[in-house]
Amino acid sequence: MRLRTDRVSLITDDQAMGTESVTAPSDVFYVVESVGTARRREHRTSSPLYETRPQAEAEGARLRQANPAKDYSVWMRTTHIEPPQWLFDVVMADGTVIPAAR
């Protein structure tokens, strides 16, 4: 997975521990590539996680334009863990990135 960094800034541990607590959203959106036949389909995450659906849709459109023969769709996932933690980085609407829980 490659993360575009043209308008993205990373939240560091020092910033996350500052007075402004930055947490990942409990709902995220991401692009999935589906491969295979109708009988046997596999799904692969093809993007980082995004705070908003329009972010994920824009990434899906970019991927479809770059790879028109591939099948991409936007999926949503919700976590009930408090505070929310994800296995992939989350790109917030303002372009900051909340690193995955490691």
Biopython code that builds the backbone (N, CA, C, O; Angstrom):
import numpy as np
from Bio.PDB.StructureBuilder import StructureBuilder

atoms = [
    (1, "MET", "N", (0.851, -1.167, 0.000)),
    (1, "MET", "CA", (0.000, 0.000, 0.000)),
    (1, "MET", "C", (0.896, 1.228, 0.000)),
    (1, "MET", "O", (1.832, 1.311, 0.795)),
    (2, "ARG", "N", (0.622, 2.184, -0.882)),
    (2, "ARG", "CA", (1.405, 3.397, -0.959)),
    (2, "ARG", "C", (0.540, 4.565, -0.532)),
    (2, "ARG", "O", (-0.580, 4.720, -1.018)),
    (3, "LEU", "N", (1.047, 5.386, 0.368)),
    (3, "LEU", "CA", (0.306, 6.528, 0.878)),
    (3, "LEU", "C", (0.780, 7.777, 0.163)),
    (3, "LEU", "O", (1.968, 8.101, 0.187)),
    (4, "ARG", "N", (-0.139, 8.474, -0.467)),
    (4, "ARG", "CA", (0.212, 9.738, -1.121)),
    (4, "ARG", "C", (0.508, 10.763, -0.038)),
    (4, "ARG", "O", (-0.225, 10.864, 0.946)),
    (5, "THR", "N", (1.579, 11.520, -0.217)),
    (5, "THR", "CA", (2.004, 12.459, 0.815)),
    (5, "THR", "C", (1.959, 13.907, 0.357)),
    (5, "THR", "O", (2.535, 14.768, 1.022)),
    (6, "ASP", "N", (1.302, 14.205, -0.746)),
    (6, "ASP", "CA", (1.305, 15.566, -1.265)),
    (6, "ASP", "C", (0.565, 16.550, -0.363)),
    (6, "ASP", "O", (0.966, 17.712, -0.297)),
    (7, "ARG", "N", (-0.484, 16.146, 0.327)),
    (7, "ARG", "CA", (-1.190, 17.056, 1.229)),
    (7, "ARG", "C", (-1.461, 16.376, 2.571)),
    (7, "ARG", "O", (-2.531, 16.532, 3.158)),
    (8, "VAL", "N", (-0.480, 15.627, 3.036)),
    (8, "VAL", "CA", (-0.673, 14.839, 4.241)),
    (8, "VAL", "C", (0.418, 15.174, 5.247)),
    (8, "VAL", "O", (1.588, 15.289, 4.882)),
    (9, "SER", "N", (0.043, 15.330, 6.500)),
    (9, "SER", "CA", (1.042, 15.482, 7.550)),
    (9, "SER", "C", (0.795, 14.419, 8.601)),
    (9, "SER", "O", (-0.347, 14.059, 8.884)),
    (10, "LEU", "N", (1.870, 13.924, 9.170)),
    (10, "LEU", "CA", (1.791, 12.822, 10.113)),
    (10, "LEU", "C", (1.684, 13.354, 11.533)),
    (10, "LEU", "O", (2.412, 14.272, 11.909)),
    (11, "ILE", "N", (0.777, 12.782, 12.327)),
    (11, "ILE", "CA", (0.665, 13.118, 13.739)),
    (11, "ILE", "C", (1.768, 12.348, 14.466)),
    (11, "ILE", "O", (1.815, 11.120, 14.406)),
    (12, "THR", "N", (2.649, 13.068, 15.150)),
    (12, "THR", "CA", (3.715, 12.394, 15.887)),
    (12, "THR", "C", (3.232, 12.025, 17.278)),
    (12, "THR", "O", (2.202, 12.521, 17.736)),
    (13, "ASP", "N", (3.974, 11.153, 17.952)),
    (13, "ASP", "CA", (3.616, 10.754, 19.308)),
    (13, "ASP", "C", (3.577, 11.967, 20.231)),
    (13, "ASP", "O", (2.705, 12.061, 21.095)),
    (14, "ASP", "N", (4.527, 12.909, 20.053)),
    (14, "ASP", "CA", (4.544, 14.109, 20.891)),
    (14, "ASP", "C", (3.289, 14.940, 20.690)),
    (14, "ASP", "O", (2.725, 15.455, 21.656)),
    (15, "GLN", "N", (2.843, 15.077, 19.440)),
    (15, "GLN", "CA", (1.626, 15.837, 19.178)),
    (15, "GLN", "C", (0.413, 15.137, 19.742)),
    (15, "GLN", "O", (-0.478, 15.778, 20.301)),
    (16, "ALA", "N", (0.371, 13.809, 19.597)),
    (16, "ALA", "CA", (-0.773, 13.053, 20.074)),
    (16, "ALA", "C", (-0.887, 13.111, 21.587)),
    (16, "ALA", "O", (-1.985, 12.984, 22.129)),
    (17, "MET", "N", (0.235, 13.301, 22.281)),
    (17, "MET", "CA", (0.200, 13.343, 23.743)),
    (17, "MET", "C", (0.050, 14.765, 24.258)),
    (17, "MET", "O", (0.036, 14.984, 25.470)),
    (18, "GLY", "N", (-0.061, 15.739, 23.353)),
    (18, "GLY", "CA", (-0.207, 17.135, 23.749)),
    (18, "GLY", "C", (-1.599, 17.397, 24.302)),
    (18, "GLY", "O", (-2.365, 16.470, 24.569)),
    (19, "THR", "N", (-1.913, 18.685, 24.469)),
    (19, "THR", "CA", (-3.198, 19.045, 25.040)),
    (19, "THR", "C", (-4.343, 18.718, 24.103)),
    (19, "THR", "O", (-5.453, 18.433, 24.553)),
    (20, "GLU", "N", (-4.085, 18.757, 22.799)),
    (20, "GLU", "CA", (-5.121, 18.402, 21.837)),
    (20, "GLU", "C", (-5.021, 16.906, 21.568)),
    (20, "GLU", "O", (-4.109, 16.454, 20.876)),
    (21, "SER", "N", (-5.937, 16.160, 22.103)),
    (21, "SER", "CA", (-5.927, 14.722, 21.912)),
    (21, "SER", "C", (-6.503, 14.401, 20.533)),
    (21, "SER", "O", (-7.642, 14.757, 20.230)),
    (22, "VAL", "N", (-5.716, 13.734, 19.710)),
    (22, "VAL", "CA", (-6.137, 13.375, 18.367)),
    (22, "VAL", "C", (-6.457, 11.885, 18.364)),
    (22, "VAL", "O", (-5.596, 11.054, 18.654)),
    (23, "THR", "N", (-7.691, 11.561, 18.039)),
    (23, "THR", "CA", (-8.069, 10.151, 17.974)),
    (23, "THR", "C", (-8.651, 9.852, 16.601)),
    (23, "THR", "O", (-9.193, 10.724, 15.923)),
    (24, "ALA", "N", (-8.523, 8.624, 16.228)),
    (24, "ALA", "CA", (-9.084, 8.173, 14.952)),
    (24, "ALA", "C", (-10.606, 8.126, 15.061)),
    (24, "ALA", "O", (-11.137, 7.949, 16.158)),
    (25, "PRO", "N", (-11.312, 8.279, 13.954)),
    (25, "PRO", "CA", (-12.769, 8.172, 13.980)),
    (25, "PRO", "C", (-13.195, 6.711, 14.166)),
    (25, "PRO", "O", (-12.443, 5.792, 13.844)),
    (26, "SER", "N", (-14.382, 6.515, 14.677)),
    (26, "SER", "CA", (-14.871, 5.143, 14.851)),
    (26, "SER", "C", (-15.401, 4.563, 13.532)),
    (26, "SER", "O", (-15.481, 3.342, 13.394)),
    (27, "ASP", "N", (-15.761, 5.407, 12.568)),
    (27, "ASP", "CA", (-16.167, 4.969, 11.231)),
    (27, "ASP", "C", (-15.087, 5.402, 10.246)),
    (27, "ASP", "O", (-14.655, 6.554, 10.268)),
    (28, "VAL", "N", (-14.654, 4.498, 9.390)),
    (28, "VAL", "CA", (-13.669, 4.828, 8.364)),
    (28, "VAL", "C", (-14.132, 4.277, 7.021)),
    (28, "VAL", "O", (-14.973, 3.381, 6.956)),
    (29, "PHE", "N", (-13.569, 4.828, 5.960)),
    (29, "PHE", "CA", (-13.891, 4.419, 4.597)),
    (29, "PHE", "C", (-12.584, 4.067, 3.897)),
    (29, "PHE", "O", (-11.545, 4.664, 4.178)),
    (30, "TYR", "N", (-12.634, 3.104, 2.990)),
    (30, "TYR", "CA", (-11.426, 2.683, 2.292)),
    (30, "TYR", "C", (-11.798, 2.046, 0.966)),
    (30, "TYR", "O", (-12.942, 1.648, 0.745)),
    (31, "VAL", "N", (-10.802, 1.956, 0.082)),
    (31, "VAL", "CA", (-11.005, 1.407, -1.251)),
    (31, "VAL", "C", (-10.589, -0.062, -1.246)),
    (31, "VAL", "O", (-9.535, -0.422, -0.723)),
    (32, "VAL", "N", (-11.433, -0.896, -1.835)),
    (32, "VAL", "CA", (-11.182, -2.334, -1.913)),
    (32, "VAL", "C", (-11.151, -2.736, -3.384)),
    (32, "VAL", "O", (-12.001, -2.325, -4.174)),
    (33, "GLU", "N", (-10.160, -3.542, -3.735)),
    (33, "GLU", "CA", (-10.095, -4.135, -5.070)),
    (33, "GLU", "C", (-10.658, -5.548, -4.973)),
    (33, "GLU", "O", (-10.217, -6.338, -4.138)),
    (34, "SER", "N", (-11.620, -5.866, -5.815)),
    (34, "SER", "CA", (-12.211, -7.202, -5.848)),
    (34, "SER", "C", (-11.673, -7.940, -7.060)),
    (34, "SER", "O", (-11.663, -7.408, -8.170)),
    (35, "VAL", "N", (-11.224, -9.175, -6.840)),
    (35, "VAL", "CA", (-10.694, -10.004, -7.920)),
    (35, "VAL", "C", (-11.326, -11.385, -7.848)),
    (35, "VAL", "O", (-11.811, -11.805, -6.798)),
    (36, "GLY", "N", (-11.316, -12.077, -8.960)),
    (36, "GLY", "CA", (-11.846, -13.430, -8.996)),
    (36, "GLY", "C", (-13.120, -13.518, -9.809)),
    (36, "GLY", "O", (-13.462, -12.613, -10.570)),
    (37, "THR", "N", (-13.816, -14.633, -9.628)),
    (37, "THR", "CA", (-15.047, -14.898, -10.363)),
    (37, "THR", "C", (-16.240, -14.731, -9.434)),
    (37, "THR", "O", (-16.085, -14.467, -8.242)),
    (38, "ALA", "N", (-17.425, -14.889, -9.997)),
    (38, "ALA", "CA", (-18.643, -14.775, -9.191)),
    (38, "ALA", "C", (-18.695, -15.875, -8.138)),
    (38, "ALA", "O", (-19.289, -15.679, -7.078)),
    (39, "ARG", "N", (-18.097, -17.005, -8.403)),
    (39, "ARG", "CA", (-18.103, -18.119, -7.438)),
    (39, "ARG", "C", (-17.080, -17.914, -6.328)),
    (39, "ARG", "O", (-17.311, -18.317, -5.188)),
    (40, "ARG", "N", (-15.958, -17.293, -6.654)),
    (40, "ARG", "CA", (-14.900, -17.113, -5.663)),
    (40, "ARG", "C", (-14.292, -15.727, -5.834)),
    (40, "ARG", "O", (-13.541, -15.478, -6.777)),
    (41, "ARG", "N", (-14.624, -14.834, -4.914)),
    (41, "ARG", "CA", (-14.113, -13.463, -4.965)),
    (41, "ARG", "C", (-13.154, -13.246, -3.814)),
    (41, "ARG", "O", (-13.346, -13.782, -2.722)),
    (42, "GLU", "N", (-12.134, -12.466, -4.059)),
    (42, "GLU", "CA", (-11.211, -12.032, -3.023)),
    (42, "GLU", "C", (-11.232, -10.516, -3.006)),
    (42, "GLU", "O", (-11.415, -9.871, -4.038)),
    (43, "HIS", "N", (-11.046, -9.966, -1.841)),
    (43, "HIS", "CA", (-11.075, -8.509, -1.682)),
    (43, "HIS", "C", (-9.779, -8.069, -1.018)),
    (43, "HIS", "O", (-9.351, -8.640, -0.015)),
    (44, "ARG", "N", (-9.164, -7.048, -1.594)),
    (44, "ARG", "CA", (-7.890, -6.531, -1.089)),
    (44, "ARG", "C", (-8.026, -5.046, -0.803)),
    (44, "ARG", "O", (-8.529, -4.285, -1.629)),
    (45, "THR", "N", (-7.576, -4.647, 0.368)),
    (45, "THR", "CA", (-7.554, -3.221, 0.700)),
    (45, "THR", "C", (-6.540, -2.541, -0.212)),
    (45, "THR", "O", (-5.399, -2.988, -0.326)),
    (46, "SER", "N", (-6.963, -1.460, -0.858)),
    (46, "SER", "CA", (-6.103, -0.781, -1.833)),
    (46, "SER", "C", (-5.804, 0.663, -1.465)),
    (46, "SER", "O", (-5.311, 1.427, -2.295)),
    (47, "SER", "N", (-6.095, 1.039, -0.238)),
    (47, "SER", "CA", (-5.854, 2.425, 0.160)),
    (47, "SER", "C", (-5.692, 2.491, 1.663)),
    (47, "SER", "O", (-6.000, 1.532, 2.371)),
    (48, "PRO", "N", (-5.204, 3.636, 2.157)),
    (48, "PRO", "CA", (-5.267, 3.834, 3.604)),
    (48, "PRO", "C", (-6.734, 4.025, 4.005)),
    (48, "PRO", "O", (-7.615, 4.080, 3.147)),
    (49, "LEU", "N", (-6.981, 4.123, 5.273)),
    (49, "LEU", "CA", (-8.330, 4.401, 5.761)),
    (49, "LEU", "C", (-8.558, 5.905, 5.717)),
    (49, "LEU", "O", (-7.623, 6.682, 5.912)),
    (50, "TYR", "N", (-9.790, 6.319, 5.463)),
    (50, "TYR", "CA", (-10.123, 7.738, 5.369)),
    (50, "TYR", "C", (-11.229, 8.081, 6.349)),
    (50, "TYR", "O", (-12.083, 7.253, 6.666)),
    (51, "GLU", "N", (-11.195, 9.313, 6.818)),
    (51, "GLU", "CA", (-12.216, 9.800, 7.743)),
    (51, "GLU", "C", (-13.564, 9.970, 7.054)),
    (51, "GLU", "O", (-14.602, 9.740, 7.673)),
    (52, "THR", "N", (-13.569, 10.372, 5.777)),
    (52, "THR", "CA", (-14.824, 10.652, 5.090)),
    (52, "THR", "C", (-14.977, 9.819, 3.816)),
    (52, "THR", "O", (-13.994, 9.424, 3.190)),
    (53, "ARG", "N", (-16.220, 9.567, 3.456)),
    (53, "ARG", "CA", (-16.509, 8.834, 2.218)),
    (53, "ARG", "C", (-15.987, 9.586, 0.983)),
    (53, "ARG", "O", (-15.417, 8.946, 0.100)),
    (54, "PRO", "N", (-16.155, 10.924, 0.880)),
    (54, "PRO", "CA", (-15.630, 11.605, -0.313)),
    (54, "PRO", "C", (-14.124, 11.421, -0.512)),
    (54, "PRO", "O", (-13.662, 11.351, -1.651)),
    (55, "GLN", "N", (-13.358, 11.342, 0.565)),
    (55, "GLN", "CA", (-11.917, 11.085, 0.437)),
    (55, "GLN", "C", (-11.692, 9.718, -0.213)),
    (55, "GLN", "O", (-10.900, 9.592, -1.147)),
    (56, "ALA", "N", (-12.384, 8.709, 0.281)),
    (56, "ALA", "CA", (-12.232, 7.348, -0.250)),
    (56, "ALA", "C", (-12.736, 7.271, -1.688)),
    (56, "ALA", "O", (-12.132, 6.594, -2.520)),
    (57, "GLU", "N", (-13.830, 7.954, -1.985)),
    (57, "GLU", "CA", (-14.358, 7.950, -3.353)),
    (57, "GLU", "C", (-13.375, 8.607, -4.323)),
    (57, "GLU", "O", (-13.217, 8.147, -5.454)),
    (58, "ALA", "N", (-12.718, 9.673, -3.885)),
    (58, "ALA", "CA", (-11.717, 10.337, -4.730)),
    (58, "ALA", "C", (-10.542, 9.402, -4.986)),
    (58, "ALA", "O", (-10.041, 9.339, -6.109)),
    (59, "GLU", "N", (-10.094, 8.675, -3.966)),
    (59, "GLU", "CA", (-9.015, 7.713, -4.152)),
    (59, "GLU", "C", (-9.462, 6.569, -5.058)),
    (59, "GLU", "O", (-8.686, 6.110, -5.896)),
    (60, "GLY", "N", (-10.694, 6.107, -4.905)),
    (60, "GLY", "CA", (-11.228, 5.064, -5.779)),
    (60, "GLY", "C", (-11.261, 5.518, -7.227)),
    (60, "GLY", "O", (-10.909, 4.753, -8.125)),
    (61, "ALA", "N", (-11.678, 6.751, -7.463)),
    (61, "ALA", "CA", (-11.707, 7.295, -8.826)),
    (61, "ALA", "C", (-10.300, 7.374, -9.407)),
    (61, "ALA", "O", (-10.090, 7.074, -10.582)),
    (62, "ARG", "N", (-9.337, 7.779, -8.580)),
    (62, "ARG", "CA", (-7.953, 7.851, -9.038)),
    (62, "ARG", "C", (-7.444, 6.457, -9.414)),
    (62, "ARG", "O", (-6.800, 6.285, -10.449)),
    (63, "LEU", "N", (-7.734, 5.466, -8.571)),
    (63, "LEU", "CA", (-7.299, 4.095, -8.848)),
    (63, "LEU", "C", (-7.974, 3.529, -10.098)),
    (63, "LEU", "O", (-7.329, 2.851, -10.898)),
    (64, "ARG", "N", (-9.275, 3.808, -10.269)),
    (64, "ARG", "CA", (-9.989, 3.322, -11.466)),
    (64, "ARG", "C", (-9.414, 3.941, -12.735)),
    (64, "ARG", "O", (-9.307, 3.273, -13.763)),
    (65, "GLN", "N", (-9.046, 5.211, -12.661)),
    (65, "GLN", "CA", (-8.472, 5.872, -13.832)),
    (65, "GLN", "C", (-7.095, 5.287, -14.152)),
    (65, "GLN", "O", (-6.750, 5.108, -15.320)),
    (66, "ALA", "N", (-6.317, 4.993, -13.123)),
    (66, "ALA", "CA", (-4.980, 4.435, -13.332)),
    (66, "ALA", "C", (-5.030, 2.970, -13.749)),
    (66, "ALA", "O", (-4.130, 2.493, -14.439)),
    (67, "ASN", "N", (-6.081, 2.247, -13.334)),
    (67, "ASN", "CA", (-6.211, 0.807, -13.608)),
    (67, "ASN", "C", (-7.632, 0.487, -14.049)),
    (67, "ASN", "O", (-8.373, -0.129, -13.283)),
    (68, "PRO", "N", (-8.043, 0.879, -15.252)),
    (68, "PRO", "CA", (-9.445, 0.734, -15.660)),
    (68, "PRO", "C", (-9.940, -0.710, -15.717)),
    (68, "PRO", "O", (-11.150, -0.930, -15.662)),
    (69, "ALA", "N", (-9.074, -1.683, -15.824)),
    (69, "ALA", "CA", (-9.514, -3.077, -15.909)),
    (69, "ALA", "C", (-9.811, -3.678, -14.532)),
    (69, "ALA", "O", (-10.340, -4.786, -14.439)),
    (70, "LYS", "N", (-9.476, -2.957, -13.474)),
    (70, "LYS", "CA", (-9.681, -3.493, -12.125)),
    (70, "LYS", "C", (-11.000, -3.008, -11.540)),
    (70, "LYS", "O", (-11.524, -1.966, -11.932)),
    (71, "ASP", "N", (-11.525, -3.781, -10.596)),
    (71, "ASP", "CA", (-12.816, -3.506, -9.957)),
    (71, "ASP", "C", (-12.587, -2.941, -8.554)),
    (71, "ASP", "O", (-12.154, -3.667, -7.660)),
    (72, "TYR", "N", (-12.876, -1.651, -8.355)),
    (72, "TYR", "CA", (-12.684, -0.989, -7.063)),
    (72, "TYR", "C", (-14.031, -0.542, -6.511)),
    (72, "TYR", "O", (-14.925, -0.152, -7.261)),
    (73, "SER", "N", (-14.160, -0.604, -5.203)),
    (73, "SER", "CA", (-15.353, -0.079, -4.539)),
    (73, "SER", "C", (-14.955, 0.492, -3.186)),
    (73, "SER", "O", (-13.891, 0.177, -2.653)),
    (74, "VAL", "N", (-15.819, 1.330, -2.642)),
    (74, "VAL", "CA", (-15.570, 1.951, -1.342)),
    (74, "VAL", "C", (-16.358, 1.187, -0.286)),
    (74, "VAL", "O", (-17.557, 0.954, -0.435)),
    (75, "TRP", "N", (-15.678, 0.807, 0.765)),
    (75, "TRP", "CA", (-16.302, 0.105, 1.880)),
    (75, "TRP", "C", (-16.197, 0.960, 3.138)),
    (75, "TRP", "O", (-15.347, 1.846, 3.231)),
    (76, "MET", "N", (-17.059, 0.686, 4.089)),
    (76, "MET", "CA", (-17.042, 1.376, 5.382)),
    (76, "MET", "C", (-16.855, 0.342, 6.482)),
    (76, "MET", "O", (-17.350, -0.781, 6.386)),
    (77, "ARG", "N", (-16.144, 0.730, 7.517)),
    (77, "ARG", "CA", (-15.946, -0.149, 8.672)),
    (77, "ARG", "C", (-16.149, 0.679, 9.939)),
    (77, "ARG", "O", (-15.785, 1.854, 9.983)),
    (78, "THR", "N", (-16.724, 0.069, 10.958)),
    (78, "THR", "CA", (-16.945, 0.710, 12.255)),
    (78, "THR", "C", (-16.265, -0.121, 13.331)),
    (78, "THR", "O", (-16.312, -1.350, 13.307)),
    (79, "THR", "N", (-15.636, 0.565, 14.270)),
    (79, "THR", "CA", (-15.059, -0.135, 15.412)),
    (79, "THR", "C", (-15.816, 0.264, 16.667)),
    (79, "THR", "O", (-16.329, 1.378, 16.776)),
    (80, "HIS", "N", (-15.877, -0.650, 17.597)),
    (80, "HIS", "CA", (-16.515, -0.362, 18.881)),
    (80, "HIS", "C", (-15.474, -0.273, 19.987)),
    (80, "HIS", "O", (-15.813, -0.186, 21.167)),
    (81, "ILE", "N", (-14.198, -0.294, 19.594)),
    (81, "ILE", "CA", (-13.100, -0.134, 20.550)),
    (81, "ILE", "C", (-13.025, 1.343, 20.936)),
    (81, "ILE", "O", (-13.108, 2.216, 20.072)),
    (82, "GLU", "N", (-12.870, 1.618, 22.206)),
    (82, "GLU", "CA", (-12.735, 2.999, 22.679)),
    (82, "GLU", "C", (-11.394, 3.180, 23.359)),
    (82, "GLU", "O", (-11.077, 2.401, 24.258)),
    (83, "PRO", "N", (-10.587, 4.159, 22.985)),
    (83, "PRO", "CA", (-10.729, 4.988, 21.794)),
    (83, "PRO", "C", (-10.481, 4.157, 20.538)),
    (83, "PRO", "O", (-9.801, 3.132, 20.593)),
    (84, "PRO", "N", (-11.031, 4.597, 19.411)),
    (84, "PRO", "CA", (-10.892, 3.828, 18.168)),
    (84, "PRO", "C", (-9.428, 3.597, 17.806)),
    (84, "PRO", "O", (-8.609, 4.512, 17.878)),
    (85, "GLN", "N", (-9.112, 2.372, 17.418)),
    (85, "GLN", "CA", (-7.776, 2.005, 16.973)),
    (85, "GLN", "C", (-7.917, 1.170, 15.709)),
    (85, "GLN", "O", (-8.795, 0.313, 15.611)),
    (86, "TRP", "N", (-7.037, 1.433, 14.738)),
    (86, "TRP", "CA", (-7.089, 0.735, 13.460)),
    (86, "TRP", "C", (-5.747, 0.106, 13.150)),
    (86, "TRP", "O", (-4.723, 0.547, 13.671)),
    (87, "LEU", "N", (-5.734, -0.918, 12.311)),
    (87, "LEU", "CA", (-4.498, -1.585, 11.908)),
    (87, "LEU", "C", (-3.809, -0.872, 10.749)),
    (87, "LEU", "O", (-2.666, -1.191, 10.420)),
    (88, "PHE", "N", (-4.491, 0.088, 10.129)),
    (88, "PHE", "CA", (-3.921, 0.896, 9.051)),
    (88, "PHE", "C", (-3.974, 2.369, 9.444)),
    (88, "PHE", "O", (-4.780, 2.765, 10.286)),
    (89, "ASP", "N", (-3.109, 3.177, 8.828)),
    (89, "ASP", "CA", (-3.139, 4.618, 9.066)),
    (89, "ASP", "C", (-4.490, 5.179, 8.642)),
    (89, "ASP", "O", (-5.117, 4.670, 7.713)),
    (90, "VAL", "N", (-4.939, 6.240, 9.333)),
    (90, "VAL", "CA", (-6.194, 6.912, 8.997)),
    (90, "VAL", "C", (-5.872, 8.324, 8.534)),
    (90, "VAL", "O", (-5.245, 9.094, 9.262)),
    (91, "VAL", "N", (-6.306, 8.666, 7.313)),
    (91, "VAL", "CA", (-6.119, 10.009, 6.769)),
    (91, "VAL", "C", (-7.358, 10.820, 7.140)),
    (91, "VAL", "O", (-8.473, 10.491, 6.737)),
    (92, "MET", "N", (-7.151, 11.865, 7.899)),
    (92, "MET", "CA", (-8.253, 12.713, 8.341)),
    (92, "MET", "C", (-8.641, 13.682, 7.221)),
    (92, "MET", "O", (-7.897, 13.856, 6.256)),
    (93, "ALA", "N", (-9.801, 14.305, 7.359)),
    (93, "ALA", "CA", (-10.317, 15.216, 6.337)),
    (93, "ALA", "C", (-9.380, 16.401, 6.091)),
    (93, "ALA", "O", (-9.324, 16.924, 4.978)),
    (94, "ASP", "N", (-8.640, 16.830, 7.129)),
    (94, "ASP", "CA", (-7.733, 17.964, 6.968)),
    (94, "ASP", "C", (-6.360, 17.557, 6.437)),
    (94, "ASP", "O", (-5.474, 18.400, 6.295)),
    (95, "GLY", "N", (-6.179, 16.253, 6.141)),
    (95, "GLY", "CA", (-4.923, 15.785, 5.568)),
    (95, "GLY", "C", (-3.947, 15.216, 6.565)),
    (95, "GLY", "O", (-2.944, 14.628, 6.159)),
    (96, "THR", "N", (-4.191, 15.361, 7.848)),
    (96, "THR", "CA", (-3.292, 14.763, 8.824)),
    (96, "THR", "C", (-3.490, 13.247, 8.841)),
    (96, "THR", "O", (-4.559, 12.748, 8.491)),
    (97, "VAL", "N", (-2.466, 12.535, 9.244)),
    (97, "VAL", "CA", (-2.524, 11.076, 9.292)),
    (97, "VAL", "C", (-2.375, 10.622, 10.735)),
    (97, "VAL", "O", (-1.439, 11.017, 11.431)),
    (98, "ILE", "N", (-3.295, 9.799, 11.168)),
    (98, "ILE", "CA", (-3.189, 9.173, 12.484)),
    (98, "ILE", "C", (-2.600, 7.791, 12.258)),
    (98, "ILE", "O", (-3.231, 6.941, 11.630)),
    (99, "PRO", "N", (-1.387, 7.559, 12.769)),
    (99, "PRO", "CA", (-0.729, 6.269, 12.518)),
    (99, "PRO", "C", (-1.515, 5.109, 13.117)),
    (99, "PRO", "O", (-2.221, 5.260, 14.114)),
    (100, "ALA", "N", (-1.374, 3.964, 12.492)),
    (100, "ALA", "CA", (-2.025, 2.743, 12.982)),
    (100, "ALA", "C", (-1.467, 2.393, 14.352)),
    (100, "ALA", "O", (-0.313, 2.690, 14.662)),
    (101, "ALA", "N", (-2.292, 1.762, 15.161)),
    (101, "ALA", "CA", (-1.833, 1.269, 16.458)),
    (101, "ALA", "C", (-0.821, 0.159, 16.194)),
    (101, "ALA", "O", (-1.126, -0.814, 15.504)),
    (102, "ARG", "N", (0.356, 0.304, 16.731)),
    (102, "ARG", "CA", (1.414, -0.693, 16.470)),
    (102, "ARG", "C", (1.772, -1.404, 17.743)),
    (102, "ARG", "O", (2.638, -2.279, 17.739)),
]
sb = StructureBuilder()
sb.init_structure("model")
sb.init_model(0)
sb.init_chain("A")
sb.init_seg("    ")
for serial, (resi, resn, name, xyz) in enumerate(atoms, 1):
    if name == "N":
        sb.init_residue(resn, " ", resi, " ")
    sb.init_atom(name, np.array(xyz, "f"), 0.0, 1.0, " ", f" {name:<3s}", serial, name[0])
structure = sb.get_structure()
